[in-house]
Amino acid sequence: MKPSKKNKINIHYSKLIKQYGYNKFGMGWRNDQLSKRYNIFLKHVNLRNKIIFDYGSGICNLYKHLCNKKIKFKKYIGYDFNPDLIKYNQNKKLKKFEFVINKDI
């Protein structure tokens, strides 16, 4: 991804986080859109016992959704290049969770 595109994305999400905080609204989602989207996605994909790489993971809502739905995945790897989201996620100690901190992906 071009640095100018990354910068534009970083500015957008940093503004949302500053306005709404680290929640679905801070990630640009409204109402229950995110849960509906994940439910539709999960009807077509079997993540049971899989390693999940969530590129652009934000605050890792997919991880939370999978846990709430009791979907038994092997491992969840989150990645985001926004500095605010990196700081938010890098110290999480969750079961089967890893947050990758590598700006070159």
HELIX and SHEET records of a PDB file:
HELIX    1   1 PRO A    3  TYR A   20  1                                  18    
HELIX    2   2 GLN A   33  HIS A   44  1                                  12    
HELIX    3   3 ASN A   61  ASN A   68  1                                   8    
HELIX    4   4 PRO A   83  ASN A   89  1                                   7    
SHEET    1   A 3 ILE A  51  TYR A  55  0                                        
SHEET    2   A 3 LYS A  75  TYR A  79  1                                        
SHEET    3   A 3 PHE A  97  VAL A 100  1                                        
END                                                                             
